[in-house]
Amino acid sequence: MDVQRVILIAALALISYMLVLQWNDDYGPAQQQTASAQPAETVSAYANSGEAELPVVGAASDAGADVPEAANADAQTAVAETQVSEELINVSTDVLQVVIDPRGGDIIKVALPKHEDVLNSGNPFVLLEQNSNRTYVAQSGLVGRDGPDAQKGGRPLYSAASTEYSLDDNDSLNVDLTLTQENGVAVTKRFTFNKGEYRVGLDYIVDNQSQESWNGVLFGQIKRDGSADPSQQTSMGMKSYLGAVFSTEENNYQKVNFGDMDEERFKQNSPDGWVAMVQHYFVSAWIPAPGAEYTYQSRKLNGNYIVGFLSPSFDVAPGESQSVSATLYAGPKDQEQMEATAPNLKLTVDYGILWWIASPLHTILTWIHSVVGNWGLSIIGITLLVKIALFQLNAKAFKSMAKMRKFGPEMTRLKEQYGDDRQKMSQEMMKLYQKEKINPLGGCLPILVQMPVFIALYWVLMESIELRHAPFFGYIQDLSQMDPYFILPILMGGTMFIQQMLNPTPPDPMQAKIMKLLPIIFTFFFLWFPAGLVLYWLCNNVLSIAQQWLINRQIEAGDDKKA
C-alpha cells in the first residue's frame, strides 16, 4: 500500500509538472519578446507635416505645439532657402547606432548593439524609435525670438556633409548639421560621440554675421507615447518604474508618471538638474550645461508625453559667435557612466525604499563577479556572505527551535495532562520555556531578517543591467528571467520541506497544516520569479539546513554550549 501511494504521488507530481510547463508555454509570462516579422521603418516625424511641434517660450499655453514657440512672433527671421536632402543621417559607434532626422536635427532612433533585444537574437535593443509602432525620440532646438525652430513653416531643414558616419577606430566623432538663416546668421548643430560612451554631446554654435543682435533659447525634450515598456519581459512580480523623472535643486529625484501628466503639467525652475524618461534597465535623459537656471516642464500633446528643459534666453551680438550645449544620455542604466554624466543620474537605478541595503549588495555582487566571472556564482557568493553576517542571529533562532524539537514530547505531555485547562497549561509551558531558555517565536526571526535582504536583492536583480541576459550554467542563460523548466523553484520548495522536517511541529493543528502548505505555496509563487532570485533563496535554504542540522545534533546530544 505504501509503495502504491508513493507511485501515485510521484505520477501526480510528474503530471502536475508537465501541466505547469504546458500552461506556461500557452499562457505564462513570455521569456522573450515577440518581434514582428517586418520591423517598422524609421521615418521622420515631420515627413508629412508642415507644422512645427515645439514648446512655448514666454506664453501661458502651448497652443497645440510640441516644441517651444517664439515669444515675439513679429521678430521671426525666415530660414534661407537651400537645396538640402531630407535623407536620414545614420551614425554608428561601438555602443550606439543613431538615426538623426535632418528636419529639426532630432535623434529619432537609438539602438544598442551591446545589448540584444532578445537573448541570442543578434539584434540590438532599440531604445528610441520613430515609426508606426512607437514614438520615443529625443528632440532639441533653438527657439525664442530668432531661433530657427520658432519660425513659420515648421522645423528647419539642416544639411550635413554625409548621411553615413562611423566612429571606426577613432576616439571621438563630430557630426555637424548646418543651416544659414536669411539674415546671414549661420547655425551649426553639432553632435559629439565618444568611444564606449552612451552620452552624446550637443552644441549649438550661432555665428551672427548680420547687422542685428540675435536672440534664442535652447530646449531639449523627450517625447514618448504611452506604449508599454519593451524591456519589461516578466509579467509577474514587482514592476520597474516607467515614466519621467526630474532632478532639480528642490528634489534630486522626482517621479512624474504618465498618470500625473494626464492630470496636470509639471513646471519648475532650477539651477542645473536634468530630465529623464525611465524604463526597465534603460534610460534616456537630457542634461543641460551647468551654471544656469533652467525651466523644467512636462505636458501631454496628441497622445504623447513630453518632458524637457528650456534654457535662459541668450543674445549673440553682430559679428560674434556663441555656443550653448547640453548632453543626451541614451542607453543602459550603467551606474558608472551615469555618475560621470550628471549628479544623481544613477538614481534612475531605482532600488526603492530598501536602497540602503540594495546599493551595498550591488557593490558586493559586482566585486564578487570581478573575481569569479559568473553572475550565478556571484549570487551564491553573496548568499554565503549574508549567511555569515547573520550567522549568530540565526544560530540563536535555530537553537531555540532545536530545543522546542527536543522538548516536544514534554510539551505534548503537558497538553495531555492539563487538557482543557488552558490557563494552567500556559503557565506550565511558560515555566518550561523559561527553564530551558526557549523562545517560541524564535523560528520566525531568520525569515523576518532575511526578507529585507530578499526584497533588496530582488530589486538589484530587477534593476542591474549587468544581470540582463547574464548566464549561469547549463540551460539557465538569463538570470533575470524565470527558470524555463522550473527546476530551481522545485528544488527550493524541496529545501523548504526539509527545513520543516528539522523544525518542531507547531502545537496548534491548524498552524501545523498551514506550515505544511507553505513549501507548495512558495514553490508556486517562485515559478515565475527571476532565476537569480530563486537561486539566492535556494542557496540560503541549503545553508540554513546545514546550520540547523548541526545545531539540532548538538542540542539533542546535550551540548548547549557548542550550539
Secondary structure by P-SEA (a helix, b strand, c coil): caaaaaaaaaaaaaaaaaaaaaaaaccccccccccccccbbbbbcccccccccccccccccccccccccccccccccccccccccccbbbbbccccbbbbccccccccbbbbcccccccccccccccccccccbbbbbbbbccccccccccccccbbbbccccccccccccbbbbbbbbbccccbbbbbbbbbbccccbbbbbbbbbccccbbbbbbbbbbccccccccccccccccccccbbbbbbccccccccccaaaaacbbbbbbbccccccccccccbbbbbccccbbbbbbccccccbbbbbccccbbbbcccbbbbbcbbbbbccccaaaaaacccccccccccccaaaaaaaaaaaaaaaaaacccaaaaaaaaaaaaaaaaaaaaaaaaaaaaaaaaaaaaaaaaaaaaccaaaaaaaaaaaaaaaacccccccaaaaaaaaaaaaaaaaaaacccccccccccccccccccccccaaaaaaaaaaaaaaaaaccccccaaaaaaaaaaaaaaaaaaccccaaaaaaaaaaaaaaaaaaaaaaaaaaacccccc
